[in-house]
Each structure stands twice: as C-alpha cells, then as structure tokens.
Amino acid sequence: MNCIAKFFLPALIVGFCSLFIAQSPLQGQGGVGIRAGASIDPDQFYFGGHLDVGPVVEQLWFRPNLEIGLGSNRTLVGVNFEFAYWLPLSDTPWKLYLGGGPALNIIRFDEDRPGRLRGNTDVEGGFNILVGFAHQEGFFTEVKVGALDSPELKIGVGYSFR
C-alpha cells in the first residue's frame, strides 16, 4: 500500500463512521441501520451498517454503507456509496428497491497466497448492483451483484431504525 493510501484510507473510514455516530434521523427522512449476510467469491460472512440519507430526488435515496467480511483467509472492508430507487408495491407494507454504486474495498490477507504475503493489504475499486425488499417497519432483505473487485454475490438481511 502506498504512502497516500496509508493516510487517506483511515481518514476516509473515520469520516464515514462519524456519519453513523453523529447522524440523527434527518428530521424523519432517514435513519441508520444494521445488516449482515453471506458473500460468494470470496466466501464470507459479513456485517455492517448503513445510513439512509433521504431523497436525493423523488424516490432516489443515497444509502452509503460499510460492510466487514470475514472468511476465505481474508478480511474485506467494503465502503459502498450506493443509491437506491424505491418502488412502492400496491396494497402492501413492502417496497421494492433497485440500485447500485461504487465501492472502495480494503482487503487484508490472513495467510500467504501466491503473489501476496500474510498481512498484505490491497485497496481496490468495485461496483455493486442491488435489488431488495423493505418493510415499512424497517426489516429488509437484499441481493448485491459485484463487479470489478467487489464480491461477486451478496445475500443479506438488515433493519433500518427510523
């Protein structure tokens, strides 16, 4: 990892996490939430949190999230800058959402691998495309397909506090 990344990444992560700590529910327009699930390639369990910032326009919300994946001899921290477009479903408390956005993936390898030494850290860009269902009370389930250096597939559940 180069010198710039050593200083920039911690500042970025601290700044992102401070959004969760300092965030109020944005005057009823958003909130914070928790999430967990499993990913494929790498095969990991992940957990994290998100921020529902509120509508950017109409039903399009900025929904950044931080996910920490454990397994496959690595730790992956994904800082995801995602947008979700909400589609209400008639006569039901559920909503469908579609979205995506860029990701910053910080990967620490836990054992020696060809071309990488134990403890090496890589920083790679990625992109996620997602679809999910959310209940008006806060529960949601989500599927993400990753491109570039994001995990290929993530299936998760979570809860948004409003």
FIBA-886891 format. One record per residue: x, y, z of N, C-alpha, C in turn; residue in one letter. Coordinates in steps of 0.2 Angstrom, whole numbers, padded with zeros to 4 digits, always signed. Layout:
<recs>
XYZXYZXYZA...
</recs>
This chain:
<recs>
+0004-0006+0000+0000+0000+0000+0005+0006+0000M+0003+0011-0004+0007+0017-0005+0006+0022+0001N+0010+0027+0001+0010+0031+0007+0004+0035+0007C+0001+0037+0001-0005+0041+0001-0011+0037+0004I-0011+0031+0002-0017+0026+0004-0016+0025+0012A-0010+0025+0015-0010+0024+0022-0013+0030+0026K-0013+0036+0023-0016+0041+0027-0023+0043+0025F-0024+0042+0018-0031+0043+0016-0036+0038+0018F-0035+0032+0018-0040+0027+0020-0042+0028+0027L-0038+0028+0032-0040+0029+0039-0045+0035+0039P-0043+0041+0036-0047+0047+0037-0053+0046+0033A-0054+0042+0028-0060+0041+0024-0064+0036+0029L-0062+0031+0032-0066+0027+0036-0068+0030+0042I-0064+0034+0045-0066+0038+0051-0071+0043+0049V-0071+0046+0044-0076+0051+0042-0082+0047+0040G-0082+0042+0037-0088+0038+0035-0092+0035+0042F-0088+0033+0046-0090+0030+0053-0093+0036+0057C-0090+0042+0056-0093+0048+0060-0100+0049+0058S-0102+0048+0052-0108+0049+0049-0113+0045+0053L-0111+0039+0055-0116+0034+0059-0117+0037+0066F-0111+0039+0069-0111+0041+0076-0115+0048+0077I-0114+0053+0072-0117+0059+0073-0123+0060+0069A-0126+0055+0066-0132+0055+0062-0138+0055+0066Q-0142+0060+0065-0149+0060+0068-0153+0057+0063S-0160+0055+0064-0164+0053+0059-0166+0058+0053P-0162+0063+0053-0163+0068+0047-0170+0071+0047L-0173+0073+0053-0179+0076+0053-0185+0071+0050Q-0184+0064+0052-0189+0060+0049-0188+0057+0042G-0183+0059+0039-0182+0057+0032-0178+0051+0031Q-0174+0049+0036-0170+0044+0035-0168+0040+0042G-0162+0037+0042-0160+0034+0048-0154+0030+0047G-0153+0026+0052-0147+0022+0052-0149+0014+0052V-0145+0010+0050-0147+0003+0050-0141-0002+0051G-0143-0008+0052-0138-0014+0053-0139-0019+0047I-0134-0022+0046-0135-0028+0040-0130-0033+0041R-0132-0039+0039-0127-0045+0039-0130-0050+0034A-0125-0054+0032-0126-0059+0027-0120-0063+0025G-0121-0066+0019-0115-0070+0016-0113-0068+0009A-0107-0069+0007-0105-0067+0001-0102-0073-0003S-0101-0073-0009-0098-0078-0013-0093-0075-0017I-0087-0078-0017-0081-0075-0021-0079-0068-0019D-0076-0067-0013-0074-0073-0008-0080-0075-0004P-0080-0081-0001-0085-0084+0003-0084-0082+0010D-0088-0077+0012-0088-0074+0018-0094-0073+0022Q-0094-0072+0028-0099-0069+0032-0098-0062+0033F-0103-0057+0032-0102-0050+0033-0107-0047+0037Y-0105-0041+0040-0109-0037+0044-0108-0030+0043F-0112-0026+0045-0110-0019+0045-0116-0014+0046G-0116-0008+0044-0121-0003+0045-0122+0001+0039G-0128+0005+0039-0129+0009+0033-0132+0016+0036H-0133+0020+0031-0136+0027+0033-0141+0028+0027L-0147+0029+0029-0152+0031+0024-0153+0039+0024D-0149+0042+0020-0148+0049+0020-0155+0053+0018V-0159+0050+0014-0165+0054+0012-0165+0055+0004G-0171+0057+0002-0171+0058-0005-0167+0063-0008P-0163+0060-0013-0159+0065-0017-0164+0068-0022V-0168+0064-0026-0174+0067-0030-0179+0062-0029V-0185+0064-0028-0191+0059-0028-0190+0053-0024E-0189+0047-0027-0188+0041-0023-0181+0038-0024Q-0177+0042-0026-0170+0040-0026-0166+0043-0020L-0164+0038-0016-0160+0039-0009-0153+0037-0010W-0149+0041-0007-0142+0040-0006-0141+0035+0001F-0138+0029+0000-0138+0024+0005-0131+0021+0006R-0126+0025+0009-0120+0023+0009-0120+0018+0015P-0115+0013+0014-0115+0008+0019-0107+0005+0020N-0106+0002+0026-0100-0001+0027-0101-0008+0029L-0097-0013+0026-0098-0020+0027-0091-0023+0028E-0091-0027+0033-0085-0030+0035-0086-0038+0034I-0082-0041+0029-0082-0048+0028-0077-0052+0031G-0078-0058+0034-0073-0062+0037-0074-0069+0034L-0068-0072+0032-0068-0078+0029-0063-0079+0023G-0062-0085+0021-0058-0086+0015-0051-0083+0016S-0049-0083+0022-0042-0081+0024-0041-0074+0022N-0046-0070+0023-0045-0063+0022-0051-0059+0026R-0049-0053+0027-0054-0048+0030-0055-0043+0024T-0062-0042+0023-0063-0037+0017-0068-0031+0020L-0066-0025+0020-0070-0019+0022-0072-0016+0016V-0078-0016+0015-0081-0013+0009-0085-0006+0011G-0082-0001+0008-0086+0006+0009-0090+0007+0003V-0096+0007+0003-0101+0007-0003-0104+0013-0003N-0104+0017-0009-0108+0023-0010-0113+0022-0014F-0119+0019-0012-0124+0016-0016-0130+0021-0016E-0134+0020-0021-0140+0024-0022-0146+0019-0022F-0152+0020-0020-0157+0015-0020-0164+0019-0023A-0167+0016-0028-0173+0019-0031-0179+0015-0028Y-0183+0018-0024-0189+0015-0021-0195+0015-0025W-0198+0009-0025-0204+0007-0029-0209+0005-0024L-0214+0008-0023-0219+0006-0018-0223+0000-0022P-0225-0005-0018-0230-0010-0020-0237-0009-0018L-0241-0009-0022-0248-0008-0020-0251-0013-0015S-0255-0010-0010-0259-0014-0005-0254-0018-0001D-0248-0016+0000-0244-0020+0005-0239-0015+0008T-0237-0017+0014-0232-0013+0018-0225-0013+0015P-0224-0017+0010-0217-0018+0007-0216-0014+0001W-0209-0012+0000-0207-0008-0005-0201-0012-0009K-0201-0012-0015-0195-0014-0019-0190-0009-0020L-0184-0010-0020-0179-0005-0022-0174-0008-0026Y-0171-0004-0031-0166-0006-0036-0161-0001-0035L-0154-0003-0036-0149+0002-0035-0142+0000-0037G-0137+0004-0035-0130+0002-0036-0126+0008-0034G-0120+0007-0035-0115+0012-0034-0108+0009-0033G-0103+0014-0033-0096+0012-0032-0094+0010-0025P-0089+0006-0025-0086+0003-0019-0079+0004-0018A-0077+0005-0012-0069+0005-0010-0068-0001-0006L-0064-0006-0008-0063-0012-0005-0056-0013-0002N-0056-0013+0004-0049-0014+0008-0049-0021+0010I-0044-0025+0007-0043-0032+0008-0037-0033+0012I-0037-0037+0018-0031-0039+0021-0031-0046+0021R-0025-0049+0019-0024-0056+0018-0022-0059+0025F-0025-0065+0027-0023-0068+0033-0018-0073+0033D-0016-0075+0027-0011-0080+0026-0007-0079+0019E-0002-0082+0018+0002-0082+0012-0002-0085+0006D-0002-0081+0001-0005-0083-0005+0000-0082-0011R-0001-0085-0017+0004-0084-0022+0003-0076-0024P+0009-0073-0024+0009-0066-0025+0008-0061-0020G+0006-0064-0014+0004-0060-0008+0007-0063-0002R+0009-0059+0003+0011-0061+0009+0006-0060+0014L+0006-0064+0020+0002-0063+0025+0002-0056+0028R-0003-0053+0029-0004-0046+0032-0004-0041+0027G-0003-0043+0020-0003-0038+0015-0010-0035+0014N-0011-0029+0013-0017-0025+0012-0017-0023+0005T-0023-0024+0001-0024-0021-0005-0030-0017-0005D-0030-0011-0009-0036-0007-0009-0038-0007-0016V-0044-0009-0018-0047-0010-0024-0054-0007-0025E-0055-0004-0031-0062-0002-0033-0066-0007-0035G-0073-0006-0034-0078-0010-0036-0084-0007-0038G-0089-0011-0040-0096-0008-0041-0101-0013-0039F-0106-0011-0036-0112-0015-0034-0118-0013-0038N-0122-0019-0039-0129-0018-0042-0133-0022-0037I-0139-0019-0035-0143-0022-0030-0150-0022-0031L-0154-0026-0028-0161-0026-0028-0163-0029-0021V-0168-0026-0018-0170-0028-0011-0178-0026-0010G-0180-0029-0005-0187-0028-0002-0187-0026+0005F-0190-0020+0006-0190-0017+0013-0197-0017+0016A-0198-0018+0022-0205-0017+0025-0205-0011+0028H-0211-0008+0029-0211-0001+0032-0209+0000+0039Q-0209-0006+0042-0206-0006+0049-0199-0006+0050E-0195-0007+0044-0188-0007+0045-0184-0013+0042G-0187-0019+0043-0184-0025+0040-0183-0025+0033F-0177-0027+0030-0176-0028+0023-0172-0034+0022F-0172-0036+0015-0168-0041+0013-0165-0039+0006T-0159-0041+0004-0156-0038-0001-0151-0042-0005E-0150-0042-0011-0146-0046-0015-0141-0041-0019V-0135-0042-0019-0130-0037-0022-0126-0042-0027K-0125-0039-0033-0120-0042-0038-0114-0037-0039V-0108-0040-0038-0102-0036-0038-0099-0036-0045G-0096-0031-0046-0091-0030-0052-0085-0028-0050A-0080-0028-0055-0073-0026-0054-0070-0030-0048L-0068-0027-0042-0065-0031-0036-0070-0031-0030D-0077-0031-0032-0082-0032-0026-0083-0039-0026S-0086-0042-0020-0088-0049-0020-0093-0050-0026P-0093-0056-0029-0097-0057-0034-0105-0057-0032E-0106-0060-0027-0113-0060-0025-0114-0060-0017L-0119-0055-0015-0120-0055-0008-0128-0056-0007K-0129-0059-0001-0136-0060+0001-0137-0058+0008I-0141-0053+0010-0141-0051+0017-0148-0049+0019G-0148-0048+0025-0154-0045+0029-0152-0039+0033V-0157-0035+0035-0155-0030+0040-0161-0026+0042G-0160-0021+0046-0165-0017+0049-0163-0010+0049Y-0168-0006+0047-0167+0002+0047-0171+0005+0053S-0167+0008+0057-0170+0012+0063-0173+0019+0060F-0179+0020+0061-0181+0027+0059-0184+0031+0065R
</recs>
